[in-house]
Amino acid sequence: QAQLVESGGGLVQAGGSLRLSCAAVVIIRSINTMGWYRQAPGKQRELVAVITRGGSTNYADSVKGRFTITRDNAKNTVYLQMNSLKPEDTARYHCSGTDYAGASSWGQGTQVTVSS
């Protein structure tokens, strides 16, 4: 379906900001929804934010008002601006792209660590 490559993770202090990027570098079928999910050690993967090709967004309650997802369709790239980061945001963040047939592709993830 697509090959997704994430970047932008790192170590930041609580209250700081990071911006994640995810580029679809190989595309077999057009991607409709792109999004970010995260998985902390010992926990299940959870939705962070998703955005459709038309720009509709959905956020996890835990990140509303702090994170913003945007998308550049011409570049097949999705971004996640993360502000006011908390230690509980520490996780590996994975990018996902879903095509119009419902098939999903995943990136390998980028680590975000927030220190208190």
Summary of the structure (lengths in Angstrom):
residues: 116
radius of gyration: 13.4
end to end distance: 38.9
largest distance: 42.3
contacts: 349
relative contact order: 0.33
helix: 5%
strand: 59%
